[in-house]
């Protein structure tokens, strides 16, 4: 009797869930739904042997994990190449037709959320995983189960993977931030950050409260389910109970695609969720197979990215921040305004010269823009709205933190605090050292570093490796249990094994960015060789000019820098370059110097750099007689002109990949 009633309740509740969360067409009142759910929970509590993983009661959350497990994807979750204009899209269409002839395209809204892979076996949800690095993701099954539009079971007995996007609707986002504001918590910048923060909670009850949703848009092995087109695969998973975006459209020509993009560029702000572009996919699955993949992206799909959004707001004040090198940056304090999905309250003004050139004043009405993850900036002033109450800008003369005089160095637009003991400079240096692209010390964020500094536990970079001495005191602080403290100590110890380029970047030598640190480490191999490099040797390297060479020499000559490196060495930090060139197939770019310029279709600039390095190439940022190749994309400018004037070999992006594929 109990089993029969449970089966009936599960069937009815799953049906109501589907009607409410997938079809957006509820058939019962909330009170009736809650009454049936409470009855189900009561029976399962009394008879725990009858509780199954696909029960609707399992969506309420409550599971708490110690850590996220890793899951290796059965097929890589690749990112898409980007298109930014009509020319890019027509080039994509031309390449597709050259490969397989005329095709139909499926256009989909590019939901601004978090990619997810759902795996089902014997009709039951086996796991949900994040994209991760594309090969290995994190197991988020406990949180996926709280999303009521994702079925816990399906009528398909074969193993089946379905991919899609978890997102937070605008209404849920507004409610969440209102609640956080009432409770004195920091607000999420946009729905995407809120969704990502929710789905990566170890406690599933937190995700359950945040009303996440999901659209599913891909079946990696659709042909196994008698689907010969992408559109048919979407129809099939819709029949199985998955939520598919209702605005997907089959387009027969590139003109139809352009019309779809124009339509949803206008409609995007009316949608109940954020989108940041349009995804275009070849519909025929056999044609997809024929087109195949590059090293990073499929050739049969592309993502059109909406152009940078510009909005008007008021500049309320100008404040100053200090970086790890002591550089002082003026920043605009704005009347809060939503730009490209984020609530923007600050924007960079770059430097004094930029402010004066644009005649930016306090209380001005200004136009700001933000593209992707780029820091918002003030584009221009709306001078016709001036009232006479605007205050002209004046650059500060002393550091806003230590109050020592600022210095503007010859040939630079920026001002610097040169006080070596300025607290904020020291904190920023430590934050940079521990950051993901430098020593990648997991769990050591900005606020924690600032807290440790203010409490006296960490006064410089070397002190990070003495944190374990203060374990007992730190565990008495709020938020630091023994497990989190042990994890932090382990992360600090792991960082000692990093390759030399990570350490060089982490040291924060003026002008030495991530790419240049790798270049220097690759050349010198050891810290000692780098510290003894002469000006003549440095200036002879690609991408090292007079200013950077002098910056390195100046760093070498400061005794406190050498003492710090010696201390790090004595603590066991690796001081050698660990990367080795693996078995690289013969190719025309091995051991060649390559410059990338313009906007690429298949990869972004960082991915292109990594790919070239995997071919054994040396990627630099400037063109000279030493350059072997310049690879160019759309809107290539002065670098391409200079390469041609010097007789350097130039390759379009398509020509480059053709050379590689030979």
N, C-alpha and C positions, 0 to 999 in steps of 0.2 A: 504493500500500500504506500509506504513512504517513498519507495523508488519510483512508483508510478506518478506520485504527486510531484516529486522533484523533476522528473522528465517533463511533465506538463508545464511546471513553472519555468523551467529553463527554456523550453520552446517558446512560450509566450513572451518572456522577458527579452530573449534574443530577437524575436520578431519586433517588439516595441522599440528596442535599441536601434534596429536597422531602419525602421520607419522614422524615428526621431533624428538620428545622427547621420544617416546616409541619405535618406530621401527627403529629409527636412519636412516631414509630413506626419506629425504625431497623431496617434489614433486613440490614446487614453490620457487621462489627466495625470499630473505628477503624483497626486495622492494615491491613485489606483496603482501606479507603477511602484511607488514606495511601499505600499501595503504588500504587494506580491513579493518584492525583494526581501522585506523583513520576514515573511513567511518562509521563503527559501533559506535564508540565513539561519533561522530557528531550527529547521529540520536538519540542515547540514551540521549545525552545532551539536544537536542531540545525537546525530548519526554520522560522525566524521568519516566513516568508511565509505559513505556515499558521496563525499566531496570529490569533484574532478577538476582538473586544471582549466577546462573550458566553461566552467560555471560562471554565469554573470556576476555572482557574488565576489569573484576574484578580481573585479575591476576597481574595487574601492581603495586599493592600496594598503600599505602597512608592512610590506616586506622591507627589511633594512639589510643592505649588503655591507661587508667590510671593505670591498674594493671591486672595481670593474674587472671582469675576466676578459681576455682577448679572444676574438673569433676571427679565423682566417676565412675570407670570402671564397666561395667556390669559383666565382669568376670575379675578376678585378672590377671595382667600382670606379670607372674612369671619369674624370671631369670632361667638360665639353670645350671645344674651341669657341672663341668669341667673335661676334660680328658687331660692328659699331655703327654701320651706315648701310645705305642701299648698295653701294659699290661692293662692300664685303659680302653681302648676301648674293648678289649676282655672280660674284666670283665663285662662291660656294656652289651655286646652281650650275655654273659652267663646268666645274670640276666633276660634279656628280654626273652630268650628262656625258662628259668625255669618258667617264668610267663605265657607265651602265646604260646610257641612253636616257630618253625622257622618263620621268617618274612622277608619282604623286607624293606630296608631303603631308605629314600630320603636324599641325601647329598646336602648341600647348602653352598655357600661361606658365611662366617660370616662377613658381612659388618661392617666396623668400623665407626659407625655413631650414630644416636639418635633414639631410638625406638618410634614409633608413632602408635596410634590407630585412625582409620578413621571410623566414623559412618555415614551411609546413611539411610534415610527414604524417602519413596515414590520416590526413585531414585535420591534424592538430597543430597549433602554433608551437614550433620547436624553439625558435629564438627570434629576437629582433636585435639588429646590430647597427651601429653607426658606420659611416663611410671610413673613418679613421684615415689611414694613409692611402686608401684605395685597395690595399692588399689585406690588411688586418684592421678590424674595427673593434669596438667595445660592446660587450653584451649588455643591452639595456632592456631585456625582456620584461623585467619586473615593472618598468615604467611604461613600456609599450602596452601592457595588459590593461593599464588604466585609461587608455584612449578608446572611447566607446565606439568610434567609427571603424576600428580595426577588428575584424572577426577573430575570435579565439579558435574557431574551428570552421572548416569549409567542406563542401561536398566534392572533394577531389582526393582520391587515395594515393595518387602518385606524388613523389617528392616535388615540391613546387616552391620556387623563390619568386617573390614579388617585391619590387622596389618602388619607393615613393618619397614623399616629403612630409615630415612632421612639422606642423606650424601652429602658431597661436593666433586665433582670430583677433581682429582689432578690438572687438567688444571685450574679449577676455583680457587682452592686454591693458585696456583702460581700467577695468575693474581691479586687476592685479596691482597696478601702480597706485590707484586710489587707496587700496588697502595698505600697501607698503608705506605710503606717505603718512597715513594715520598712525602707523606703528613706528614711525621715525626711521624707517629703513631706506637705503639708497634706492632710487628708481632705476628700472631697466631703460636703456636708451631706445630700444625698438623691439617689435614683436619677435624678430629673429633671435636676438640675444636672450629674450625671455624664454623662448621655446628651447633654445640650446641649454640654458641654465636649468630649466625644469627637467629636461629629459636626462640630464647627467647628475641627478640627485641620487644618492645612495639609498635614501628613504623614499619608497614609492608613494607614500601618503602625500608627500609634497607635490609630486607630479599629478596625482589624482585630483588635487584641489585646483589645478590651474587650467582646466578646461582646454587641453590640447586637442588638436584635430589632425587628420592626415588625408592627403590625396595620393593614390597609387597610380603610377604611370608607366610601369615597365615590367615585363616578364622576360628575364634573361634567356630562357630556353622555351620560347613560345611555340616553336615548331613541334615540340613534343606533345602539345595539346591541340593538334590539328589546326593551328593558326598559321596562315601564310602571309599575313600582313600585321603591322603594328596595330592598326585600327581594330582588327578582329580580336587581337589579344586583349585590348582594353575592354571590348564588349564582353569577352569571356570572364575576365575577373570581376566585371560589374555584375554579371549573372551570379557569380560565386558570393557576392555580398560585399565586395570591396568598394570603397568610395572613390569614384573617378571624377575628375573635374568636369563640370557640365559644359565648359566653354571650349573644349577640344574641337578642332575643325579639320576636315580633310580638304586639302588644297591641291588643285590639279596643275597649277603653274606658279612660277615665282611671282607673277603679278598678283595672284590670289594671296600668296604669303605676305606680300607688301601691304595689301589691303587689310589683312587681318592685324598686322602690326600697327597700322595707322589707327584702326578701330580701337584696339585695346590700349594704345598709348593715351587715347582720350578718355577711356573708361576706367583706367587703373585706379584712380582715386575713389571711384564709386564702389569698388569691390569690397567685400567684408574681410579681406585678408590682403597682406602686402604681396606685390609681385615686383620683380626687378628686371623683367625682360620676357622674351618669348623664345621657346625652344622649338626648333624646326627639325623634324626627323624624316628620313626617307621611309615611306610606308611599307614597301615590299621587303620582306625579310630576306629573300634570296639576294636582292640587290644590296642589302646591308652587308651580307656575307661577302659579296664580290668586292665591295668598296673597302671593307676591312678597317684597319686601325693604323694610326701612326704609333710612335712610341708612347704617346700620352693620351691621345684623344681618338674617338671614332671619326672616320671620314664621312659617315652617313648622317651625322647630326651636327647642329651648331646652335649656339645660344646667342640670340640678339640681345644686347644690353642696352637698356634705355639710356639716353644721353644724360649728362650731369644736370641735375635739377637746380634751378636758381630761384631764390625767393627773396622777398624784401622784408626787412625788419629794422629795429632801431638799435644803434650802438650806444649802450648805456654808460660804458666806462672802458678804460684801457688799463690793464694790469700787466705785471711783468713776472715771467717765470725764469728759472735758472736751470740749465742743463748740466750734465756731468763734466763738460769741458769748461764750465763757467760762463757759457754764452747766455746772454740775457735776451729773451724774446718777448716783444710786446704782443699781447693777446686782447682781442675784443671781447667785452662782456656784452652779450646780446639779449634783447627781449626774446624769451624762448620761442622757437619756431620749429616746425617739423620740416625736415629736408631729407629727401631720399629715404624715408622710413625711420629716420632718427630725430629725436628731440635735440635740437642744437641750441646751446647757451653760450658757447665759446667759439672763437675762430681765430686762427693765427693771422697776425699782421706782418709777419716775417722780420722786418727790421725798420729802422728809422727812415732809410732812404725810400723804401716802398710806401710808407705812410705819407711822407712828404710829396712823393710823386703823384699819389692818388688824392692828396689833400684830404685825408681822413681826419675827422674831428669827433670829439665826444658829443653825443646827442644827435649825430648825423643819422639820416635814413640811408641804409646801405643795402646793396645786393650781395647775397652770399651764395656759395655753391658747395656741393659735396658730391663727389663721384666715388661710388663703392666705399672702400675703407679709407679713402684719403681724408686727411684732416680738413675740416671746413675752412674756407678762406673768404675774406672780403674781396669781391671782384671790383666794385666801384661804389662811388657815392651818388645818391640821387640828389644832386645839388639844387634842383628846382624845388625841393621840399624844405630847404633850409628856412629857419625862422629868425635867425640872428642870435639864438641862444647857444649855438654850437661853440665848443671850446677847442681852440687849436692845440695840436699835439706838441708836447715837449718831452724830449728824451730825459730819463732820469740820469743823474750823475754818480750815484752811489748804489751799491748792491742792496736790493730790498730786504736782504736777510742779515748780512753781517755789517752793512753800512760802510764798507770800505770803498774807495773810489773805483769807478769803472774805467776800463781802458779800451779804446777803439784802435785796433792794430792797423798799421798801414796796409792799404790794398784790400781791406775787408769792410763789409757793411755792418758787421755785428760788433756789439760791445761785450766785454768780458769782465767777470769778477776774477781778479788774479790772486785773491787771498787763498792760500792753500788750506787754511783751516776753516773755511766757510762751511758750516754744517750742511747746508742744502747741497752744495757741490759734492761733499763726501757721500751723502745719502744717495744721490743720483748715480755716483760712480759704482756704489755697491749694488744698486738695483740693476744697472746695466751689466755688471759682471755676472749676476745670477740669472739674467734673462734667458729666454728660450733659445735665441739665436747665438748667445755667447756660451756660458757654462751650463745652461739649462738645468738649474737646480730646482726641481719640482717641489712646489709647496712653499717657496720662499718669494712671496709676492711683495709688491711695493709697500703695502700697509704693515706687513709683518717686519720688513727690514727697518722701516721708520720706527716701529715700536721697539725693536731690539736696540736700535741706535739710541733712542731716547732713554732707554733703561740701562744703557752702558754695556750691553752684552756684545755688541758689534760696533767697533769704532773705525774699522777699515776692512779691506778685502781679506786680509790674513785672518782676522777674527772670525770670519765665517767658519773656518776649519777648527775653531776652538769652541763652537757652539755646544758640543757634547759636554764641555766642562760645566756648563750652566744648565744642564738638563733638569735638575731637581727644581731650581728656581723658576724656570720657564714653564714647567708643568703645573705650577701653582697659578699661572695666568689663565684667564678665561679663554676657552677654545683650544687649549693644548693638553690633550690627554697623552697617556704613555704611547699609544699606538701612533698618533700623529707625530709625536716627537721622535719616535724611532724611525718613522718613514722619512722625516726631514733629515735626520742624521745619516741615514742610508743614502739619500739623494746627494747630500754634500760629499760623502765618501766616493760615490760613483763618479762625480764630476772630476775627480783626480785623474781618471783614466782618459779624459777627453784628448783628442788630437791637438797639436800645437795651434792650428788656425783658430780653434775655439778660444784658447787662452789669449792669443794675440788680440782677437776682437774684444774679448772681455776686459782687457787692460785699459781700453778706452783711450788709446793713443790718438791724439787729434788728427783727424782726416783719414784714419784707417777704419774703413767700413768692413762689413762681413766679407764681401768679395775680394777686397784687397788683402785682407788678413789671410785668406786662403792662398792667394797668389804669393804672398811673402813666405808663408809657411812651406808651400810647395817648393819654392826656390831655395830657401836657406836650410830647411830640414830640421834644424835644432835651434833652441832659444839662444844658445851661446853664439852661434854663427850670426843670428839676427842682431844680437846686441853688439857684435863687433863689426858689423857691416859699415863700410865707409861711404861717404857721400857719393863718390864716383861710381861705386857698385850699385847703389840705390838708384841713382839718376839714369843708369843704363837700362833699368828694368822697364818693361811696358807698363803704362798707367801710373808711373811714378814721375812726377815733375819736380821742379825746384822746391815748391812749398811743402809737398809731402816728404821729400827727402830731408829737408831741414827739420821738419817736425819729428821725424824718427831720430835724427842726430841729437836734437834737443832732449828727447826722452832718454836716450842713452846716457846723456851727460849729467842727468839729475841723480844724485847719490841715493835719494829716498826710493827711487824707482828700482834701482839695482838691489837695494836692501830688501824691498818687498818681494821681488822675484826670487831672490836667494831664500827668503823665508818660505815662500810657496814651494820651492824645490825641496827644502828640508822636510816639509810636511808631506811629501810624496806625490806632488802634482807632476804629471807627465810633461816633459819639455821637448818632445820630438814630434815630427809629422808622421802620423800613423797611416795615412791613406796611401795605398799602393795602386798603381795602374793595373787593373785586372786584365785578363786575356781580351784584348781589343782586336776585333776583326780589322784587317787592313782597310783603310778608308782615306779619302783625300784630305781629311781635316786633322789627322793624327799629328800632334806636335806642331800645329799651325796656330798662328795668332789670328783670332777672329773678332770682329766687331759686329754687334747687332744694332740695327737702327730701324725706326718706324714701328707701326702696329702690326703684330703678327696675328694670323688667323688661327693656326692650329694650337699654339701654345702662348702663354704669357711670357714676358721677358725673363722671369726667374726660371721657369720651366725650360725655356730655350737654352739658357745658360747652362743649366744642369745637364741637359741632353748633349750639348756640345762637349762639355767636360767629360761625359761618359764616352765620347769618341776620342778622347785624348787631346782635345783642343785647349788652347789657352784663350780665354775670353777676356777682352779688355774693353775699356769704355771710350777710347779715343783713337782716331785714325792717324797713322804715321807711315813712313816708308817701310817700317818693320811689319806692318799689317799684311797678312797673306790674303784674307778674304773679308769682305763686308757683306753680311746677309741682311737684306732690307725687306720691310713690309710696306703697308700703306702709309702715306704721309711721311715718308722718309725725307729728311731735310739736308742740313749742311754736311753731315757726316758722309752721306752718299755723294754729294757734290765734291767733297774733298778727296774721297777715294778715287773718283773718276779723274780728277785733276792730277793725282799722283800715279795713276796707272795701276791702282790696286784692283785685283779681281773682285767683281761684284756679282752677287747671286740674289735673285728674287727668292722669296720664301719657297715658292713652288720648285724653282730650279735647285735650291739647296736640298730639299727632300728627294728630288729625283736623283741627285748625285749620291745621296746616302743609300737610297734603295737599290742603286746599281750594284 
